[in-house]
Amino acid sequence: MSHTLMDKIWASHLIHKFEDGDDLLLIDRIFLHERTGAFALKSLETKKLSVKEPSSVFCTIDHIVDIKPGRPNLSRMPEGQGFIEAMRHSAKAHNLKLFDLDSPEQGIVHVISPELGIVQPGLSLICADSHTCTQGAFGALAWGVGTTDLEHALATKTLKLRKPKNMRINLDGKWLEGVSAKDAILAIVSKYGASHGNGFAIEFAGPATEVLCMEDRMTLCNMAVEFGAFTAIIKPDQKAISWLKNRRYSPDNDVEIENYVAALFSDKEAVFDEEINFDVTSLKPYVSWGSSVDQSAPIDSLIPQVDGSEMPALDYMTLNVGTPLLGLKIDGAFIGSCTNGRLTDLRRAAAILKGKKVAPHVKAICVPGSSRVKAEAEKEGIDKIFINAGFEWCESGCGFCFYAGGETFEKGARVISSTNRNFEGRQGPQVKTHIAAPETVAASAVLGFITSKNQKEH
Amino acid sequence: MEALKIIRAPAISLLIPNINTDVIMPSREMRKVERTGLKEGIFADWRYLPGSRDPDPNFIMNDERFESARIILGGENFGCGSSREFAVWGLYEYGFRVIIAPSFGDIFYKNCIVNGILPAIIEHGALEVLNNYCLNASPLEINLETKTINFSGNSLPFDIDNHALNLLLEGLDQIDRTLEYTEKIDTFINADKKNRSWVYISEIG
């Protein structure tokens, strides 16, 4: 019998098969953040239950923390402080490891989990955050859950769930200069629709996946939830193993692990419920034009014809069918988030920003994905490039990726953003978010309108 | 969680694809580390006029004919986006018990079931029929045992997986059920500790 990579990990975690078709699956690692973590723990307490294996649970404070430079130890979100205090209290009460704001290891959960080697190939890992699929880039089965599921996993170290279907997306061809994983996933989601991946675990494969660095693989997997998928995964190769080596929580008995990891691939004859082949060779930088991720298009195209159900999106974005995306005036630019707030993203943006100034009318923000990313960027002098260009250089967190009531862009501002969601109000009241790769965000910030590094003139 | 068998109520129509959990429960509406006090935040950006708490008369929830609505007719991929369970808690607190849509965001779907909301899947054609019927606030009857949506002598089947259906019908807490398997879980973990010793971190450093 041939199996997919997902099938193999699933099978190695399968404790019990229920008659109704669900499986009871072992959960190796659980990550909590302040927005939902304390809830689950509090709820356990009321049921007089405890955390089954505290050493497999990790906590961070990322979602609603202030990201202003030299931040005070609080949240700008109305009543946000309660969530932070509750997380601290609960982590302590249950003896869980917390990466608090004063820790050099603090950061966005999906950035720090790989950084610290908490995610490893072949593990099952959950967090009450939809972008947990990011961590599938390391060959782990990692997915986002709700708070009730979190509570269940904390108490039992298991989840009862239906096995997802298998989809493989084969990326082929050659990546052109200035085109990245972010552009590919925007192109795929816009081609097939935001719900096309519903019920699937997606394996990204093929030569154009294999050449990607780990950070780009994470970007690819991060956006799988915007395709509707349960999760995404990539076969762990030497690149993944090397990347995780000597991280704080990475195990040190290499031989045992490498033998284990060597078996983590989809068998040649494995059958997928669906396969998509996508050639990246002719890919251009992509930008979203609507309020759903599938409403994206090549940067040099016109806003396409829409059907009636998509009209509210155009109204919200104050755009018309036939308007060119290139040259749309922007008010804001954002680089950060669990999608594109890692060191490579900052380096790429800095390469474009070096020696240049952001257009005077643009409010430009950079929020590093973790405190370590920030520190390493500062060591390389990247912070100076951002600051000299006119960017605000912030502390790490989820700030500006979504609006929780704290600081944001101007009401109704048009923003080019390296994040993952262009939903209505996602980055602030009436804020119009255009998702793009960090390179596109940086180039657009400089000119003050939507452009890409590859665009010479308009 | 309350058991769910039959719901008879008007339905509000929100036939827009990809209605996400940010829209259902904007982030800033989650103010406390509690599951309650969330109903005012449901669809806040659509329900209230910008920058206020004044009802937007054009939004269907503010139409008095739909005051007793307990059902939502949604579009493709309803509840996509963030995993926030607050969205489901808010819907439940407001009184919604059924969402009928062609497909759902994966995490939202599961969140509905564990919180006593039926996510009923029907085809586009059937959804159109229901939509026409519901526009004037005529009530639908949803019967979980027969898996049907009934209205003025018609009956349309909806789809839901059996486990989810049983949970909703019985109103059970899944943790209690899983704890019955504790011995099997522990046996599995003990064997796993030998096979994959490196997965188990011995202490928190």
Interface residues (C-beta under 8 A of the other chain):
Chain A: I15 H16 F18 D20 G21 D22 L24 L26 D28 R35 T36 A38 F39 K42 K47 L49 P54 S55 S56 M77 P78 E79 G82 F83 A86 N95 L96 K97 Q120 G122 L123 A128 D129 S130 G144 V145 G146 T147 T148 D149 E151 H152 A155 T156 K157 T158 K160 L161 R162 G193 A194 S195 N198 G199 V225 E226 G228 A229 F230 R248 Y249 P251 N253 E256 I257 Y260 S292 D294 S309 P312 F402 Y403 A404 G405 R421 F423 E424 G425 R426 P429 Q430
Chain B: L15 I16 P17 N18 N20 D22 V23 P26 S27 R28 M30 R31 K32 V33 R35 D45 P50 G51 G75 E76 N77 C80 G81 S82 S83 R84 E85 V88 S103 F104 G105 D106 I107 K110 N111 V114 N115 D161 N162 H163 N166 Q174 I175 R177 T178 L179 Y181 T182 K184 I185 F188 I189 D192 R196 S197 W198 V199 Y200 I201 S202 E203 I204 G205
